[in-house]
Amino acid sequence: MIALLDNSNTHRGQPLAELRRAFPRLRLEYFPPYAPELNPDEGVWSLLKGRLANGRPDDIEELAKDLQREFRAIAGSQRKLRGCIHHSPLPFLFP
């Protein structure tokens, strides 16, 4: 099992150490610093921004609902998620 992580401080420390102890076969690979173009997550954000670009929520609650709806739509599409991975210049690791 491989997890790809950016270099955020949230991806280091005690919680991650506990996760690694719980899943000893978990292999962590970190993206190089300052290389967001390698991160497939950037493709997800791009899709999300495209889906919300012409919206105008009336308040923060409506914005939160819009974000949740669109994130779920993207997360529910294996084709879209694989597309984000394929568009990253990372070497392709999965069939």
PDB file as gemmi writes it, atoms N, CA and C in Angstrom:
CRYST1    1.000    1.000    1.000  90.00  90.00  90.00 P 1                      
ATOM      1  N   MET A   1       0.848  -1.156   0.000  1.00  0.00           N  
ATOM      2  CA  MET A   1       0.000   0.000   0.000  1.00  0.00           C  
ATOM      3  C   MET A   1       0.909   1.239   0.000  1.00  0.00           C  
ATOM      4  N   ILE A   2       0.606   2.176  -0.873  1.00  0.00           N  
ATOM      5  CA  ILE A   2       1.403   3.385  -1.004  1.00  0.00           C  
ATOM      6  C   ILE A   2       0.506   4.594  -0.779  1.00  0.00           C  
ATOM      7  N   ALA A   3       0.999   5.548  -0.006  1.00  0.00           N  
ATOM      8  CA  ALA A   3       0.310   6.835   0.167  1.00  0.00           C  
ATOM      9  C   ALA A   3       1.239   7.922  -0.352  1.00  0.00           C  
ATOM     10  N   LEU A   4       0.712   8.780  -1.210  1.00  0.00           N  
ATOM     11  CA  LEU A   4       1.461   9.914  -1.740  1.00  0.00           C  
ATOM     12  C   LEU A   4       1.058  11.148  -0.951  1.00  0.00           C  
ATOM     13  N   LEU A   5       2.044  11.853  -0.400  1.00  0.00           N  
ATOM     14  CA  LEU A   5       1.762  12.994   0.467  1.00  0.00           C  
ATOM     15  C   LEU A   5       2.565  14.205   0.027  1.00  0.00           C  
ATOM     16  N   ASP A   6       1.969  15.379   0.221  1.00  0.00           N  
ATOM     17  CA  ASP A   6       2.773  16.576   0.019  1.00  0.00           C  
ATOM     18  C   ASP A   6       3.555  16.816   1.307  1.00  0.00           C  
ATOM     19  N   ASN A   7       4.301  17.880   1.372  1.00  0.00           N  
ATOM     20  CA  ASN A   7       5.189  18.105   2.507  1.00  0.00           C  
ATOM     21  C   ASN A   7       4.565  18.944   3.614  1.00  0.00           C  
ATOM     22  N   SER A   8       3.258  18.958   3.686  1.00  0.00           N  
ATOM     23  CA  SER A   8       2.576  19.694   4.742  1.00  0.00           C  
ATOM     24  C   SER A   8       2.970  19.138   6.109  1.00  0.00           C  
ATOM     25  N   ASN A   9       3.053  20.013   7.092  1.00  0.00           N  
ATOM     26  CA  ASN A   9       3.338  19.572   8.460  1.00  0.00           C  
ATOM     27  C   ASN A   9       2.269  18.627   8.987  1.00  0.00           C  
ATOM     28  N   THR A  10       1.067  18.702   8.426  1.00  0.00           N  
ATOM     29  CA  THR A  10      -0.005  17.810   8.866  1.00  0.00           C  
ATOM     30  C   THR A  10       0.260  16.369   8.456  1.00  0.00           C  
ATOM     31  N   HIS A  11       1.202  16.153   7.562  1.00  0.00           N  
ATOM     32  CA  HIS A  11       1.530  14.795   7.112  1.00  0.00           C  
ATOM     33  C   HIS A  11       2.763  14.242   7.818  1.00  0.00           C  
ATOM     34  N   ARG A  12       3.034  14.778   8.959  1.00  0.00           N  
ATOM     35  CA  ARG A  12       4.164  14.324   9.770  1.00  0.00           C  
ATOM     36  C   ARG A  12       3.701  14.284  11.226  1.00  0.00           C  
ATOM     37  N   GLY A  13       4.461  13.687  12.074  1.00  0.00           N  
ATOM     38  CA  GLY A  13       4.146  13.731  13.496  1.00  0.00           C  
ATOM     39  C   GLY A  13       3.478  12.477  14.022  1.00  0.00           C  
ATOM     40  N   GLN A  14       2.974  12.590  15.221  1.00  0.00           N  
ATOM     41  CA  GLN A  14       2.452  11.453  15.973  1.00  0.00           C  
ATOM     42  C   GLN A  14       1.284  10.734  15.289  1.00  0.00           C  
ATOM     43  N   PRO A  15       0.257  11.430  14.793  1.00  0.00           N  
ATOM     44  CA  PRO A  15      -0.848  10.694  14.165  1.00  0.00           C  
ATOM     45  C   PRO A  15      -0.385   9.822  12.992  1.00  0.00           C  
ATOM     46  N   LEU A  16       0.528  10.330  12.206  1.00  0.00           N  
ATOM     47  CA  LEU A  16       1.029   9.548  11.075  1.00  0.00           C  
ATOM     48  C   LEU A  16       1.880   8.378  11.565  1.00  0.00           C  
ATOM     49  N   ALA A  17       2.662   8.584  12.609  1.00  0.00           N  
ATOM     50  CA  ALA A  17       3.455   7.496  13.183  1.00  0.00           C  
ATOM     51  C   ALA A  17       2.541   6.382  13.688  1.00  0.00           C  
ATOM     52  N   GLU A  18       1.426   6.752  14.310  1.00  0.00           N  
ATOM     53  CA  GLU A  18       0.467   5.749  14.788  1.00  0.00           C  
ATOM     54  C   GLU A  18      -0.159   4.993  13.619  1.00  0.00           C  
ATOM     55  N   LEU A  19      -0.472   5.705  12.552  1.00  0.00           N  
ATOM     56  CA  LEU A  19      -1.031   5.057  11.365  1.00  0.00           C  
ATOM     57  C   LEU A  19      -0.043   4.049  10.781  1.00  0.00           C  
ATOM     58  N   ARG A  20       1.214   4.426  10.730  1.00  0.00           N  
ATOM     59  CA  ARG A  20       2.234   3.525  10.188  1.00  0.00           C  
ATOM     60  C   ARG A  20       2.419   2.299  11.071  1.00  0.00           C  
ATOM     61  N   ARG A  21       2.299   2.468  12.378  1.00  0.00           N  
ATOM     62  CA  ARG A  21       2.381   1.302  13.271  1.00  0.00           C  
ATOM     63  C   ARG A  21       1.187   0.375  13.055  1.00  0.00           C  
ATOM     64  N   ALA A  22       0.024   0.965  12.834  1.00  0.00           N  
ATOM     65  CA  ALA A  22      -1.186   0.161  12.622  1.00  0.00           C  
ATOM     66  C   ALA A  22      -1.160  -0.562  11.274  1.00  0.00           C  
ATOM     67  N   PHE A  23      -0.473   0.037  10.284  1.00  0.00           N  
ATOM     68  CA  PHE A  23      -0.402  -0.538   8.938  1.00  0.00           C  
ATOM     69  C   PHE A  23       1.064  -0.624   8.517  1.00  0.00           C  
ATOM     70  N   PRO A  24       1.785  -1.644   8.991  1.00  0.00           N  
ATOM     71  CA  PRO A  24       3.224  -1.710   8.737  1.00  0.00           C  
ATOM     72  C   PRO A  24       3.584  -1.829   7.254  1.00  0.00           C  
ATOM     73  N   ARG A  25       2.667  -2.283   6.419  1.00  0.00           N  
ATOM     74  CA  ARG A  25       2.965  -2.394   4.989  1.00  0.00           C  
ATOM     75  C   ARG A  25       2.765  -1.075   4.248  1.00  0.00           C  
ATOM     76  N   LEU A  26       2.282  -0.065   4.942  1.00  0.00           N  
ATOM     77  CA  LEU A  26       2.044   1.243   4.337  1.00  0.00           C  
ATOM     78  C   LEU A  26       3.380   1.897   3.987  1.00  0.00           C  
ATOM     79  N   ARG A  27       3.522   2.268   2.733  1.00  0.00           N  
ATOM     80  CA  ARG A  27       4.726   2.967   2.277  1.00  0.00           C  
ATOM     81  C   ARG A  27       4.344   4.410   1.969  1.00  0.00           C  
ATOM     82  N   LEU A  28       5.067   5.341   2.555  1.00  0.00           N  
ATOM     83  CA  LEU A  28       4.799   6.762   2.336  1.00  0.00           C  
ATOM     84  C   LEU A  28       5.805   7.313   1.339  1.00  0.00           C  
ATOM     85  N   GLU A  29       5.301   8.028   0.364  1.00  0.00           N  
ATOM     86  CA  GLU A  29       6.141   8.719  -0.607  1.00  0.00           C  
ATOM     87  C   GLU A  29       5.742  10.184  -0.567  1.00  0.00           C  
ATOM     88  N   TYR A  30       6.724  11.048  -0.426  1.00  0.00           N  
ATOM     89  CA  TYR A  30       6.465  12.486  -0.349  1.00  0.00           C  
ATOM     90  C   TYR A  30       6.803  13.148  -1.680  1.00  0.00           C  
ATOM     91  N   PHE A  31       5.947  14.060  -2.099  1.00  0.00           N  
ATOM     92  CA  PHE A  31       6.236  14.860  -3.279  1.00  0.00           C  
ATOM     93  C   PHE A  31       7.410  15.781  -2.976  1.00  0.00           C  
ATOM     94  N   PRO A  32       8.172  16.152  -3.992  1.00  0.00           N  
ATOM     95  CA  PRO A  32       9.239  17.122  -3.741  1.00  0.00           C  
ATOM     96  C   PRO A  32       8.629  18.453  -3.292  1.00  0.00           C  
ATOM     97  N   PRO A  33       9.375  19.220  -2.493  1.00  0.00           N  
ATOM     98  CA  PRO A  33       8.855  20.522  -2.078  1.00  0.00           C  
ATOM     99  C   PRO A  33       8.650  21.432  -3.287  1.00  0.00           C  
ATOM    100  N   TYR A  34       7.641  22.272  -3.203  1.00  0.00           N  
ATOM    101  CA  TYR A  34       7.373  23.281  -4.234  1.00  0.00           C  
ATOM    102  C   TYR A  34       7.136  22.655  -5.605  1.00  0.00           C  
ATOM    103  N   ALA A  35       6.435  21.541  -5.641  1.00  0.00           N  
ATOM    104  CA  ALA A  35       6.119  20.890  -6.919  1.00  0.00           C  
ATOM    105  C   ALA A  35       4.644  20.498  -6.948  1.00  0.00           C  
ATOM    106  N   PRO A  36       3.722  21.468  -6.788  1.00  0.00           N  
ATOM    107  CA  PRO A  36       2.308  21.109  -6.756  1.00  0.00           C  
ATOM    108  C   PRO A  36       1.828  20.477  -8.057  1.00  0.00           C  
ATOM    109  N   GLU A  37       2.508  20.757  -9.170  1.00  0.00           N  
ATOM    110  CA  GLU A  37       2.073  20.181 -10.451  1.00  0.00           C  
ATOM    111  C   GLU A  37       2.194  18.658 -10.462  1.00  0.00           C  
ATOM    112  N   LEU A  38       2.996  18.090  -9.569  1.00  0.00           N  
ATOM    113  CA  LEU A  38       3.121  16.635  -9.494  1.00  0.00           C  
ATOM    114  C   LEU A  38       1.996  15.997  -8.696  1.00  0.00           C  
ATOM    115  N   ASN A  39       1.312  16.776  -7.891  1.00  0.00           N  
ATOM    116  CA  ASN A  39       0.317  16.253  -6.979  1.00  0.00           C  
ATOM    117  C   ASN A  39      -1.024  16.080  -7.685  1.00  0.00           C  
ATOM    118  N   PRO A  40      -1.521  14.846  -7.800  1.00  0.00           N  
ATOM    119  CA  PRO A  40      -2.835  14.637  -8.438  1.00  0.00           C  
ATOM    120  C   PRO A  40      -3.970  15.384  -7.744  1.00  0.00           C  
ATOM    121  N   ASP A  41      -3.791  15.739  -6.468  1.00  0.00           N  
ATOM    122  CA  ASP A  41      -4.817  16.528  -5.769  1.00  0.00           C  
ATOM    123  C   ASP A  41      -5.078  17.850  -6.472  1.00  0.00           C  
ATOM    124  N   GLU A  42      -4.051  18.392  -7.104  1.00  0.00           N  
ATOM    125  CA  GLU A  42      -4.226  19.657  -7.806  1.00  0.00           C  
ATOM    126  C   GLU A  42      -5.257  19.511  -8.931  1.00  0.00           C  
ATOM    127  N   GLY A  43      -5.314  18.336  -9.544  1.00  0.00           N  
ATOM    128  CA  GLY A  43      -6.333  18.077 -10.566  1.00  0.00           C  
ATOM    129  C   GLY A  43      -7.732  18.085  -9.977  1.00  0.00           C  
ATOM    130  N   VAL A  44      -7.863  17.544  -8.771  1.00  0.00           N  
ATOM    131  CA  VAL A  44      -9.164  17.553  -8.090  1.00  0.00           C  
ATOM    132  C   VAL A  44      -9.585  18.992  -7.808  1.00  0.00           C  
ATOM    133  N   TRP A  45      -8.642  19.799  -7.300  1.00  0.00           N  
ATOM    134  CA  TRP A  45      -8.963  21.204  -7.029  1.00  0.00           C  
ATOM    135  C   TRP A  45      -9.341  21.932  -8.316  1.00  0.00           C  
ATOM    136  N   SER A  46      -8.656  21.616  -9.399  1.00  0.00           N  
ATOM    137  CA  SER A  46      -8.975  22.245 -10.680  1.00  0.00           C  
ATOM    138  C   SER A  46     -10.387  21.876 -11.130  1.00  0.00           C  
ATOM    139  N   LEU A  47     -10.743  20.600 -11.008  1.00  0.00           N  
ATOM    140  CA  LEU A  47     -12.112  20.177 -11.341  1.00  0.00           C  
ATOM    141  C   LEU A  47     -13.127  20.906 -10.469  1.00  0.00           C  
ATOM    142  N   LEU A  48     -12.827  20.972  -9.182  1.00  0.00           N  
ATOM    143  CA  LEU A  48     -13.753  21.626  -8.255  1.00  0.00           C  
ATOM    144  C   LEU A  48     -13.937  23.095  -8.609  1.00  0.00           C  
ATOM    145  N   LYS A  49     -12.842  23.792  -8.869  1.00  0.00           N  
ATOM    146  CA  LYS A  49     -12.946  25.208  -9.218  1.00  0.00           C  
ATOM    147  C   LYS A  49     -13.738  25.393 -10.506  1.00  0.00           C  
ATOM    148  N   GLY A  50     -13.535  24.492 -11.469  1.00  0.00           N  
ATOM    149  CA  GLY A  50     -14.282  24.585 -12.717  1.00  0.00           C  
ATOM    150  C   GLY A  50     -15.777  24.400 -12.513  1.00  0.00           C  
ATOM    151  N   ARG A  51     -16.136  23.490 -11.611  1.00  0.00           N  
ATOM    152  CA  ARG A  51     -17.555  23.219 -11.354  1.00  0.00           C  
ATOM    153  C   ARG A  51     -18.222  24.343 -10.569  1.00  0.00           C  
ATOM    154  N   LEU A  52     -17.440  25.101  -9.801  1.00  0.00           N  
ATOM    155  CA  LEU A  52     -18.011  26.164  -8.966  1.00  0.00           C  
ATOM    156  C   LEU A  52     -17.777  27.561  -9.531  1.00  0.00           C  
ATOM    157  N   ALA A  53     -17.105  27.648 -10.663  1.00  0.00           N  
ATOM    158  CA  ALA A  53     -16.639  28.943 -11.180  1.00  0.00           C  
ATOM    159  C   ALA A  53     -17.755  29.964 -11.373  1.00  0.00           C  
ATOM    160  N   ASN A  54     -18.907  29.564 -11.831  1.00  0.00           N  
ATOM    161  CA  ASN A  54     -19.957  30.536 -12.138  1.00  0.00           C  
ATOM    162  C   ASN A  54     -21.029  30.627 -11.049  1.00  0.00           C  
ATOM    163  N   GLY A  55     -20.759  30.006  -9.911  1.00  0.00           N  
ATOM    164  CA  GLY A  55     -21.726  30.055  -8.822  1.00  0.00           C  
ATOM    165  C   GLY A  55     -21.575  31.331  -8.007  1.00  0.00           C  
ATOM    166  N   ARG A  56     -22.613  31.637  -7.245  1.00  0.00           N  
ATOM    167  CA  ARG A  56     -22.566  32.778  -6.349  1.00  0.00           C  
ATOM    168  C   ARG A  56     -23.425  32.462  -5.127  1.00  0.00           C  
ATOM    169  N   PRO A  57     -22.795  31.754  -4.170  1.00  0.00           N  
ATOM    170  CA  PRO A  57     -23.578  31.413  -2.977  1.00  0.00           C  
ATOM    171  C   PRO A  57     -23.957  32.671  -2.201  1.00  0.00           C  
ATOM    172  N   ASP A  58     -25.125  32.617  -1.591  1.00  0.00           N  
ATOM    173  CA  ASP A  58     -25.616  33.764  -0.819  1.00  0.00           C  
ATOM    174  C   ASP A  58     -24.984  33.865   0.559  1.00  0.00           C  
ATOM    175  N   ASP A  59     -24.487  32.738   1.092  1.00  0.00           N  
ATOM    176  CA  ASP A  59     -23.879  32.768   2.423  1.00  0.00           C  
ATOM    177  C   ASP A  59     -22.916  31.594   2.565  1.00  0.00           C  
ATOM    178  N   ILE A  60     -22.232  31.533   3.689  1.00  0.00           N  
ATOM    179  CA  ILE A  60     -21.220  30.509   3.914  1.00  0.00           C  
ATOM    180  C   ILE A  60     -21.833  29.107   3.958  1.00  0.00           C  
ATOM    181  N   GLU A  61     -23.054  29.005   4.460  1.00  0.00           N  
ATOM    182  CA  GLU A  61     -23.717  27.704   4.515  1.00  0.00           C  
ATOM    183  C   GLU A  61     -23.985  27.171   3.108  1.00  0.00           C  
ATOM    184  N   GLU A  62     -24.429  28.047   2.213  1.00  0.00           N  
ATOM    185  CA  GLU A  62     -24.675  27.626   0.835  1.00  0.00           C  
ATOM    186  C   GLU A  62     -23.361  27.240   0.152  1.00  0.00           C  
ATOM    187  N   LEU A  63     -22.307  27.993   0.415  1.00  0.00           N  
ATOM    188  CA  LEU A  63     -20.994  27.650  -0.140  1.00  0.00           C  
ATOM    189  C   LEU A  63     -20.553  26.281   0.361  1.00  0.00           C  
ATOM    190  N   ALA A  64     -20.731  26.013   1.645  1.00  0.00           N  
ATOM    191  CA  ALA A  64     -20.348  24.718   2.211  1.00  0.00           C  
ATOM    192  C   ALA A  64     -21.132  23.587   1.546  1.00  0.00           C  
ATOM    193  N   LYS A  65     -22.430  23.781   1.338  1.00  0.00           N  
ATOM    194  CA  LYS A  65     -23.244  22.759   0.669  1.00  0.00           C  
ATOM    195  C   LYS A  65     -22.792  22.546  -0.770  1.00  0.00           C  
ATOM    196  N   ASP A  66     -22.482  23.640  -1.471  1.00  0.00           N  
ATOM    197  CA  ASP A  66     -21.999  23.526  -2.851  1.00  0.00           C  
ATOM    198  C   ASP A  66     -20.686  22.751  -2.905  1.00  0.00           C  
ATOM    199  N   LEU A  67     -19.776  23.073  -2.000  1.00  0.00           N  
ATOM    200  CA  LEU A  67     -18.484  22.381  -1.957  1.00  0.00           C  
ATOM    201  C   LEU A  67     -18.663  20.896  -1.665  1.00  0.00           C  
ATOM    202  N   GLN A  68     -19.491  20.578  -0.684  1.00  0.00           N  
ATOM    203  CA  GLN A  68     -19.732  19.173  -0.339  1.00  0.00           C  
ATOM    204  C   GLN A  68     -20.336  18.415  -1.523  1.00  0.00           C  
ATOM    205  N   ARG A  69     -21.314  19.014  -2.180  1.00  0.00           N  
ATOM    206  CA  ARG A  69     -21.969  18.367  -3.322  1.00  0.00           C  
ATOM    207  C   ARG A  69     -20.960  18.092  -4.437  1.00  0.00           C  
ATOM    208  N   GLU A  70     -20.154  19.086  -4.756  1.00  0.00           N  
ATOM    209  CA  GLU A  70     -19.209  18.929  -5.862  1.00  0.00           C  
ATOM    210  C   GLU A  70     -18.061  17.991  -5.511  1.00  0.00           C  
ATOM    211  N   PHE A  71     -17.580  18.048  -4.271  1.00  0.00           N  
ATOM    212  CA  PHE A  71     -16.551  17.097  -3.848  1.00  0.00           C  
ATOM    213  C   PHE A  71     -17.074  15.670  -3.949  1.00  0.00           C  
ATOM    214  N   ARG A  72     -18.295  15.449  -3.509  1.00  0.00           N  
ATOM    215  CA  ARG A  72     -18.889  14.105  -3.584  1.00  0.00           C  
ATOM    216  C   ARG A  72     -19.020  13.645  -5.041  1.00  0.00           C  
ATOM    217  N   ALA A  73     -19.394  14.557  -5.918  1.00  0.00           N  
ATOM    218  CA  ALA A  73     -19.539  14.201  -7.334  1.00  0.00           C  
ATOM    219  C   ALA A  73     -18.187  13.792  -7.919  1.00  0.00           C  
ATOM    220  N   ILE A  74     -17.143  14.520  -7.567  1.00  0.00           N  
ATOM    221  CA  ILE A  74     -15.806  14.188  -8.075  1.00  0.00           C  
ATOM    222  C   ILE A  74     -15.321  12.886  -7.431  1.00  0.00           C  
ATOM    223  N   ALA A  75     -15.467  12.773  -6.114  1.00  0.00           N  
ATOM    224  CA  ALA A  75     -15.007  11.578  -5.401  1.00  0.00           C  
ATOM    225  C   ALA A  75     -15.755  10.331  -5.861  1.00  0.00           C  
ATOM    226  N   GLY A  76     -16.984  10.492  -6.313  1.00  0.00           N  
ATOM    227  CA  GLY A  76     -17.778   9.355  -6.771  1.00  0.00           C  
ATOM    228  C   GLY A  76     -17.481   8.932  -8.197  1.00  0.00           C  
ATOM    229  N   SER A  77     -16.574   9.624  -8.860  1.00  0.00           N  
ATOM    230  CA  SER A  77     -16.254   9.302 -10.250  1.00  0.00           C  
ATOM    231  C   SER A  77     -14.835   8.754 -10.360  1.00  0.00           C  
ATOM    232  N   GLN A  78     -14.738   7.446 -10.473  1.00  0.00           N  
ATOM    233  CA  GLN A  78     -13.421   6.827 -10.622  1.00  0.00           C  
ATOM    234  C   GLN A  78     -12.727   7.350 -11.884  1.00  0.00           C  
ATOM    235  N   ARG A  79     -13.491   7.615 -12.933  1.00  0.00           N  
ATOM    236  CA  ARG A  79     -12.921   8.134 -14.183  1.00  0.00           C  
ATOM    237  C   ARG A  79     -12.254   9.488 -13.954  1.00  0.00           C  
ATOM    238  N   LYS A  80     -12.923  10.369 -13.237  1.00  0.00           N  
ATOM    239  CA  LYS A  80     -12.350  11.699 -12.974  1.00  0.00           C  
ATOM    240  C   LYS A  80     -11.115  11.604 -12.086  1.00  0.00           C  
ATOM    241  N   LEU A  81     -11.174  10.764 -11.054  1.00  0.00           N  
ATOM    242  CA  LEU A  81     -10.029  10.635 -10.161  1.00  0.00           C  
ATOM    243  C   LEU A  81      -8.832  10.022 -10.886  1.00  0.00           C  
ATOM    244  N   ARG A  82      -9.073   8.997 -11.687  1.00  0.00           N  
ATOM    245  CA  ARG A  82      -7.970   8.417 -12.472  1.00  0.00           C  
ATOM    246  C   ARG A  82      -7.415   9.443 -13.457  1.00  0.00           C  
ATOM    247  N   GLY A  83      -8.285  10.290 -14.003  1.00  0.00           N  
ATOM    248  CA  GLY A  83      -7.833  11.343 -14.908  1.00  0.00           C  
ATOM    249  C   GLY A  83      -6.873  12.298 -14.216  1.00  0.00           C  
ATOM    250  N   CYS A  84      -7.146  12.621 -12.956  1.00  0.00           N  
ATOM    251  CA  CYS A  84      -6.246  13.501 -12.199  1.00  0.00           C  
ATOM    252  C   CYS A  84      -4.881  12.852 -12.023  1.00  0.00           C  
ATOM    253  N   ILE A  85      -4.873  11.558 -11.801  1.00  0.00           N  
ATOM    254  CA  ILE A  85      -3.605  10.837 -11.656  1.00  0.00           C  
ATOM    255  C   ILE A  85      -2.878  10.779 -12.988  1.00  0.00           C  
ATOM    256  N   HIS A  86      -3.607  10.459 -14.064  1.00  0.00           N  
ATOM    257  CA  HIS A  86      -2.984  10.343 -15.390  1.00  0.00           C  
ATOM    258  C   HIS A  86      -2.421  11.678 -15.882  1.00  0.00           C  
ATOM    259  N   HIS A  87      -3.035  12.788 -15.501  1.00  0.00           N  
ATOM    260  CA  HIS A  87      -2.560  14.095 -15.969  1.00  0.00           C  
ATOM    261  C   HIS A  87      -1.368  14.614 -15.173  1.00  0.00           C  
ATOM    262  N   SER A  88      -1.059  13.953 -14.086  1.00  0.00           N  
ATOM    263  CA  SER A  88       0.126  14.316 -13.319  1.00  0.00           C  
ATOM    264  C   SER A  88       1.343  13.715 -14.022  1.00  0.00           C  
ATOM    265  N   PRO A  89       2.470  14.421 -14.054  1.00  0.00           N  
ATOM    266  CA  PRO A  89       3.652  13.856 -14.690  1.00  0.00           C  
ATOM    267  C   PRO A  89       4.358  12.791 -13.846  1.00  0.00           C  
ATOM    268  N   LEU A  90       3.750  12.357 -12.750  1.00  0.00           N  
ATOM    269  CA  LEU A  90       4.348  11.290 -11.961  1.00  0.00           C  
ATOM    270  C   LEU A  90       4.378   9.998 -12.768  1.00  0.00           C  
ATOM    271  N   PRO A  91       5.340   9.128 -12.499  1.00  0.00           N  
ATOM    272  CA  PRO A  91       5.297   7.819 -13.161  1.00  0.00           C  
ATOM    273  C   PRO A  91       4.045   7.081 -12.707  1.00  0.00           C  
ATOM    274  N   PHE A  92       3.380   6.437 -13.622  1.00  0.00           N  
ATOM    275  CA  PHE A  92       2.109   5.787 -13.297  1.00  0.00           C  
ATOM    276  C   PHE A  92       2.389   4.458 -12.593  1.00  0.00           C  
ATOM    277  N   LEU A  93       1.856   4.303 -11.370  1.00  0.00           N  
ATOM    278  CA  LEU A  93       2.140   3.142 -10.544  1.00  0.00           C  
ATOM    279  C   LEU A  93       1.021   2.109 -10.528  1.00  0.00           C  
ATOM    280  N   PHE A  94      -0.146   2.497 -10.982  1.00  0.00           N  
ATOM    281  CA  PHE A  94      -1.311   1.633 -10.827  1.00  0.00           C  
ATOM    282  C   PHE A  94      -1.924   1.335 -12.193  1.00  0.00           C  
ATOM    283  N   PRO A  95      -2.460   0.127 -12.353  1.00  0.00           N  
ATOM    284  CA  PRO A  95      -3.104  -0.214 -13.646  1.00  0.00           C  
ATOM    285  C   PRO A  95      -4.403   0.523 -13.853  1.00  0.00           C  
TER     286      PRO A  95                                                      
END                                                                             
